[in-house]
């Protein structure tokens, strides 16, 4: 049987924590539900899901739709597009059946890349991964890159494919429309392989929700993702990890000068897979708490202060009403007082 392999390469960096990653998880379930109603996709389509942050991981190996169960998406630190691409190409080499004299191989694979930020790779690693993709897979696979919001470096995505789309993720209905478009695109491609040799046909675009990006107008962007500030923390009581997410907020002061601060989005629980998917290299970047607007409650135990800084290890944890607190990172015991204007380590985002 000739298969139509469909790979989802999904950015699960910290900027996706909270509502965005929950919407993607719900969307993946809706895609599978929609595909199971179509006889052509049931017969031809196989699906795999790969997540990437600072490190990549196959969440679902390539398998038939009938046996596919939507995964729970983790979160990690960093946005290593080079490692995500490298892992995708590894899975393609391992699973893609090529046509030979003895047999007809798989149809041309389809890859959906979802990302919302700027790669945190070194330029040399990213350049090497893009070059390998162009050399070995650009003509062998159909890649659709989708930018979730305004913070993505579309210039880099344009080096991978001419199909770079902008998803205006404004509300719940927009997500529903977007994942219906993904489902319809897979259905039309599945029907195409039955009727012709192309096997790739995207559904129509709704410019309000999803639009094609004009790559000729893309300017160079910075190599660091400053759309968000994310801080890694641990709960003092449960020892569980969590992340604190702030969104960029540009403002004008009373003198008319432009300033930059970051507004609290929230604090979110993560599990130990956070460390597995995070870049092992420590980001040598700091943020002064004077630039951060709002302080979170600990999402694990409910402690009132979720951003307490331990000077011994330089890491963040929560504190409550106790007089002496214990840092869950290093075990240091100390008395904490309210204050601001100090530097803390930020993650790669």
N, C-alpha and C positions, 0 to 999 in steps of 0.2 A: 504494500500500500504506500502510495506517495503522500508524504506529509507536508503540511504548510506550517513550519515552525514559527512561533511568535514569541519573541523575548521582550520582557519589560525590564528596563534598566532604570531603577528608581532612586533618586537622591533622597537619602534619609538623614542628611546632616541636621545639626541642631536648629537651623533656621526653619526646618519643616515641623518642629515639635509643636504639639497642641492641635488645633483645628485642621491645619493642612494635612498632616499625616493621617488623622482620623478620616478625613474626606477621601484620601487616596485608598485607605483600607476599605471603606464602604464602597467606593467606586469599583475596586477590583472584584468585589462580590457581585456587584450589579452587572459587570461585564460578563462574568462567567454565567450568571443566570440568563442573560440575554442570548449568549452563544449557544447554550444548551437547547434553546427552542428552535434552532436552525439546523436542518438535516445536513446541509453542505458543510457547515463548520464541524458538526459532530463527526463527520466522516474524514475530514482532512486536517483540522487544526490541532496542533499540539502547543502547549504554553509552558513557559518558564518565567520565573520572577527572580531578578537579581537586585539586591540592595547595595548601595555604596555610600559611604561617608568618608572617614579617613582610611577605612579599609573596606573591601567588598565582601559580599557573602551571597551564595545562592540560597534563597529562601525556599524556592520550589524548583526542583529539577524538571527538565523537559518531560511533559507527560500529556496524555489525552485529556480532553476537557471533561469527560465523564468521570474521571478519577481525581480531578483537580479540586483542592480545597483551599480557599483564599487564606494566605498566611497573616499572622500578626506582624506588623511592621515595627522593627526596632528603631532606635535613634543612635547616632554616633557623632563624634566630633571630627570636623574637617569635611572638605568636599573634594576628594581626590578623584577627579574625572579620569586621570590616567590609569589609576588602579581599577576603577569601574570598567573602563574600556578594555583593559588587559584581561580582566576576569570574564567579560563578555566574550572576547575573542577565544579564550580558553574553552568556554562552554560551546562555542560554535565549532571549534576544531574537534571537540570530543563527540558532539552529537549530530552534526550536519552530515547527512549521507549524500555523497556526490554521485552524479550519473557516470556509469562506466559502460563498457561494451556489454557486460552481463546483466546490468539492471538499470532501471530509471531511479535516480536519486530523489531527494526531497525537492519541493518547490523552493524558490528563492526565499530565504528567511526574512521576516519583518521584525524590526526592532523599534520599540517605542521608548525613547529616552525622556524622562521627566526630571527637570531640575529647576531650582528656584534661586540659585546663587552663582557666585564667582568661584571657579576652581582655586583650591588652596595648594595645588601642586607646585613644585619647582618648574619654571618654564622649560627646562631641558627634558624633564620626565613627560610633561604634557606634549611637547613637540614630538618626542619619540613615539608616544602612544598614537597620536594622530597620524603620523607617518606610517606606522604599521597598519592602522585601519585603512588608510588610502591604498596601501600597497596590496593588501591581502583580502579586504572585505568590502570595500566601497562599491565594487561592481558585482559582488556576490550576494550582498544583502541589501535590503531596502530599509534605511534608517529614517525615522521621523523624530525630530527633536522638538520638545514642547517646553517653552519657557513659562514657568508658573510665576506671573507677576513681572514687576519692572526691574528686579535686581539681577537678572541673569546676564552673563556675558555672551550675547548672541553672536558676537564676532567669532568666538571660538567654536560655537555650535555650527556656524556656517562653513567651517573647514571640514566638518564631518559629513554634511549633507546639504542639499539645496532645499530640503523640506524642514524649515525651521518655522515653528508656529508660536504665536503668543496667545496664552490662555488668560483671559481677564477673570481671575478667580474672585469675583466680587461677593457672591452669596451662594447659598445652598443650591438654588436653582441653576446657577452657572455650572457648578460641579456636576449636577445631574445631566445637563445638556452636553458637557464635555465628555463624560464617560459613555453617554449614548452615542456620541460621534465616534469614539474609539471602537465601540461594539459594532456600529454600522460599517466602519472601515474594514474591520476584520471579516465581516460577513460578505461585503462586496469583493474583497480580495479572494475569499474562499470560493465564491461563485465564479470569479474570473479564472481561477485555475481549472475549473471544470469546463469552461467554454473557450479558453485561449491559452496561450503560453506565458502571459504576463504575470498573473498572480499577485498583482499589486494595484489597488485602486482605492484611493481615499474617498470617504464620503464628502458630501458638500459642506462647505464652511459657513458658519454664521458669524459674520464679522463682529457682532457685538460681544460674542463669547470667545470665539477662536478665529484668529486671523493670521494670514501668512506675513512673515516679517520681510521687509525689504532690506536685504543684507548689504546692499550697496551704500546704505546710509548709516551703517553702524560705525561708531567711533571706537578707538581703543579705550578699554576700561582698565581700572587698577586690578592688580593680581590678587589683592586681598578683598574679602567680602565685608564691607563696612555698613551694609544695610541693617545688620543686627549686631548686638553684643550679647553673647551667651556666656554665662558663668557656670562652672561645674561645682556642685556642692554635695554634702552628705548630711543626712539627718543624724543629730546627736543621739536620739533615743533608739531608732531602729537600725542605724548604720546603712540605710538604703541610700543610693545615689539619687540626685535630682538635678535638674538644670533650671537656671533662671534666664529668661529671655526678655530682651529689650529691643524695641524697634526704633530706627533712626527717626529723629524729629528735628527738622530744620526750622528755626524760628528767627524773628527779627526783634531785637531789644528796643528799649525806649529811645536809644540814640540812632536807630535805623541800621545798626550793624547786624549782619547775619551770624547766627550762632548755631552750634550743633549739640544736641543732647539726645539721650535715648530714653524712650518712655517704656515703662514696664508693661509687658504683655502678660506675664504670669510665671509661676514656677510649676514644673511638671515632673512627675515621677518618671524615672527610667529604670530599666533592669540592668543586670550585669552584662548583657550583650552590648551595652553602651561602650564599655571598655574594649570589647572585642572588635567593634567596628570603628573605633577611634584611631586617629593617627598617633603612633607611639612617640613621635617627635614633639617635644614641648614647645608650644608657640611662645616665642619671646615677645609677647605683646601684652600691654597692660592698659587698664582703663581707670581713670580716677572716678571715685564714686560721686564726686561733685557733678559729673556729667550724666549720672543716672537718675531718672525721675521715678520715684516710687520704690517701696520695699515690699518683698513678698512675705506671705505666711508660708511656713514649711508645708509642702503638699503631702508629706509622709506622716507627720505626727500632729500638725496643727500649731506648733510653736509660733508665737507671734512674730519673732524676728527670724527670717529665713536667710539673711545675709549678714552673718557674723564672720569676722576675719581673724584667723589665728596667726599671730606674728611668728610663731616658732616654725611652722611648716609653710606658711603663706597660702593656706587654703581656706575654703569657705564652708561653713556649716550653720546649723540653726541653733538658737538659744531660746530658753523660756524665762520663767520667773525665778529659777534657781539662782542662788548667790554665786556658786562656783560651777562652771560648765567644763565639760570634757570634750576636747576635739576628737571626733570620730576618725580623723585621718592619722594623727600622730599620738593621741593619748594625752596631750598636754592639758593640764588642769589650770584654769585661770578665771579671774573675775572680769566680766565684760562691762563696758559702759557705752552709752549711745554717743555717736560721733560720725563725722563724715569727712570727705576730702582726702581719703587715702587711696593708694593705688592697689588694685587687685589684678590677678592674672585673668585674662579672658581666653576663651578657647578659640579654635580656628573657625568655628561657625559652620 
